[in-house]
Amino acid sequence: MLPKFSSKVFLAPMAGVSDPALRLQCKKFGAGLVVTEFTNIHSIVAKEKQLKENQKTIKEFIEYSEDERPLSVQLFGSDLKVLEKAAKIVEPFFDIIDYNMGCPAPHVTQQMAGGALLQEINLTRQIFTTLVKAVKKPVTLKIRLGVTDANRYLFKDIAQIAEEEGIEMITLHPRTVNQGYSGDADWKMIKELKEVSNIPIIGNGDITNPEDAKKMFDETNCDYVMIGRGAMGNPFLFEQINDYIKTGSYNHYSFKDRLVSFFEYLYLTKQFKIKFVHIKGQAMRFTKGMSGGSKLRSKITLAKNIGELEKIIKDANN
Ligand SMILES: Cc1cc2nc3c(=O)[nH]c(=O)nc-3n(C[C@H](O)[C@H](O)[C@H](O)COP(=O)(O)O)c2cc1C
């Protein structure tokens, strides 16, 4: 059974972006569910073996904190034996196991994983059966429409199979794999999926402000919305959407507020081993759209450690 969610607005998994500190911050601002960056099932199995030898758990590899709960872990990879092992390894630590069938990155699709699986109907069914059998925790799925424009309705077949095999919730990002991030997310497809599904549907794609989120709920009847790029450097968006849906209005935040919230993010990173290059990436995103932002970002690029980064942002904030 799915856990209870404190709001209908979720943070999307984003490799290199939705690290445990950003997830905590988004949670604090009202995200109802957060999802880890996707993780390769082969790395989970290999790491667990190493960690076990030092009496450590997979938590050292996929970092998180209790305050993120309910917390979903996202897996990718299609070797059924490894998938079963990996799911069992992560199960005790997470509340939901999410499976990635949408990633368009060639290094993922070339290993028969991510979005490439949308056209492998038989293997897909086996993946769902394996996962649902392997764990007692709820298993959910994240998909795109199809691989090419010609098979952009594959998501309907996949969703039906998923439901038959016991998947409990589906996120649809309505673009094809070949589209990458070009064009618009086709929200009509979320509506179509919702009409034929008996499990909750999460609508995802191109929400950047509270009005977009309300529009997606109204137009598609989806159960939840999921925000990716719109939340980058902008954790306020969760609060704004929740308020807008409840009251019709929301607080506006200045660029100064954003910089302050970057320091909060930085503070949260201290309890995790997040790579400095990723923290620098976050600093770039928190300064997006600011006047003088590009000058600031060229300074950020040169920062060699957290101390230097802090100083640059502090100076910009004065
Ligand atoms: C930098 C980046 C990394 C992403 N990593 C993942 C991932 O690990 N797993 C996944 O399912 N989707 C991933 N996505 C896709 C997002 O979860 C989301 O489906 C997509 O960005 C569309 O939503 P948006 O328009 O709100 O950004 C990623 C997207 C971006 C921009």
The ligand as an SDF file (V2000), in Angstrom:
LIG
                    3D

 31 33  0  0  0  0  0  0  0  0999 V2000
   19.1170   17.0610  -14.8080 C   0  0  0  0  0  0  0  0  0  0  0  0
   17.9870   16.0760  -14.8820 C   0  0  0  0  0  0  0  0  0  0  0  0
   18.1530   14.8200  -14.3600 C   0  0  0  0  0  0  0  0  0  0  0  0
   17.1050   13.8800  -14.4150 C   0  0  0  0  0  0  0  0  0  0  0  0
   17.2680   12.6590  -13.8400 N   0  0  0  0  0  0  0  0  0  0  0  0
   16.2240   11.8020  -13.8010 C   0  0  0  0  0  0  0  0  0  0  0  0
   16.3020   10.5680  -13.0880 C   0  0  0  0  0  0  0  0  0  0  0  0
   17.3140   10.2530  -12.4500 O   0  0  0  0  0  0  0  0  0  0  0  0
   15.2230    9.7510  -13.1220 N   0  0  0  0  0  0  0  0  0  0  0  0
   14.0610   10.0750  -13.7920 C   0  0  0  0  0  0  0  0  0  0  0  0
   13.0980    9.3080  -13.7840 O   0  0  0  0  0  0  0  0  0  0  0  0
   13.9580   11.2330  -14.4610 N   0  0  0  0  0  0  0  0  0  0  0  0
   14.9830   12.1060  -14.4580 C   0  0  0  0  0  0  0  0  0  0  0  0
   14.8350   13.3080  -15.0660 N   0  0  0  0  0  0  0  0  0  0  0  0
   13.5260   13.6720  -15.6490 C   0  0  0  0  0  0  0  0  0  0  0  0
   12.6450   14.3970  -14.6180 C   0  0  0  0  0  0  0  0  0  0  0  0
   12.3660   13.5700  -13.5270 O   0  0  0  0  0  0  0  0  0  0  0  0
   11.3260   14.8720  -15.2560 C   0  0  0  0  0  0  0  0  0  0  0  0
   10.6050   13.7470  -15.6980 O   0  0  0  0  0  0  0  0  0  0  0  0
   11.5540   15.7950  -16.4490 C   0  0  0  0  0  0  0  0  0  0  0  0
   12.5460   16.7730  -16.1690 O   0  0  0  0  0  0  0  0  0  0  0  0
   10.2500   16.5190  -16.8480 C   0  0  0  0  0  0  0  0  0  0  0  0
    9.7460   17.2690  -15.7730 O   0  0  0  0  0  0  0  0  0  0  0  0
    9.9890   18.8820  -15.6740 P   0  0  0  0  0  0  0  0  0  0  0  0
    9.4690   19.4820  -16.9390 O   0  0  0  0  0  0  0  0  0  0  0  0
    9.2020   19.2880  -14.4560 O   0  0  0  0  0  0  0  0  0  0  0  0
   11.4500   19.0870  -15.5410 O   0  0  0  0  0  0  0  0  0  0  0  0
   15.8720   14.2360  -15.0370 C   0  0  0  0  0  0  0  0  0  0  0  0
   15.7260   15.5110  -15.5740 C   0  0  0  0  0  0  0  0  0  0  0  0
   16.7570   16.4420  -15.4950 C   0  0  0  0  0  0  0  0  0  0  0  0
   16.5400   17.8080  -16.0550 C   0  0  0  0  0  0  0  0  0  0  0  0
  1  2  1  0
  2  3  1  0
  2 30  2  0
  3  4  2  0
  4  5  1  0
  4 28  1  0
  5  6  2  0
  6  7  1  0
  6 13  1  0
  7  8  2  0
  7  9  1  0
  9 10  1  0
 10 11  2  0
 10 12  1  0
 12 13  2  0
 13 14  1  0
 14 15  1  0
 14 28  1  0
 15 16  1  0
 16 17  1  0
 16 18  1  0
 18 19  1  0
 18 20  1  0
 20 21  1  0
 20 22  1  0
 22 23  1  0
 23 24  1  0
 24 25  2  0
 24 26  1  0
 24 27  1  0
 28 29  2  0
 29 30  1  0
 30 31  1  0
M  END
$$$$
